[in-house]
């Protein structure tokens, strides 16, 4: 099975039939976004294949924060049963809903701040949540507990996101700069004509923090690693320098943590408007 070709076909569809998810004329920007994240999508798909390739046809996956669908739709074409979800503002896009429907991926709109996921308990073999946790401007623990609820025992949580301890962040702090979004991004997020509605990173995590959170939620960490993208795209000399720098793994800009559900947590969280 040529996974690269499957993903490339999904990405190419966004060039041929762009979505313009918020109706603001950002078709080119959306295509460039999914094209630039191709290596990340491949990494996720291959990791899922490593978990389930021998019996993918009876595995049910959920992707939270699926956006334009490159991962969800590719996994569906590979043979998995896939559901996908993203924020209500994206779900309102009829072209996006048609894209998921035409690929037989059940798509729903939900706000994670509401905690309750619209899925049955013990209904998924894996939940994929990539480039999501860092965008939450509220306590993520109730979300992680809900993910545990909808996972079968022995099911997997797959988390991909930036690494707070990356070299770039360390250098910024050393120079007295913030590692967070610039203030101007606050204005862009509230601009109806800008496609940055969920673009801010409110809280990035270290690998250790991510592991601590999921293990307190009843997961056993089965895989963890840092990654830095494709060196070859950076040019020969720059790629050599990056390989030397990134020999210290924690300097890499991104991280993946995969956990297996052992128990369902029983926290009685007090969730209010003030603390979530």
Secondary structure, 3 states (H helix, E strand, C coil): CCHHHHHHHHHHHHHHCCCCCCCCCCHHHHHHHHHHCHHHHHHHHHHHHHHHHHHHHHCEEEEECCCCCHHHHHHHHHCCEEEEEECHHHHCCHHHHHHHHHCCCEEEECCHHHCCCCCCCCCEEEEEEECCHHHCCCCCHHHHHHHHHHEEEEEEEEEEEEECCCHHHHHHHHCCCCCCCCHHHHHHHCCCCCCCCCCCCCCCECHHHHHHHHHHCCEEEEEEEEECCCHHHHCHHHHHHHHHHCCCHHHCCEEEEEEEECCCCCCCCCCCCCCC
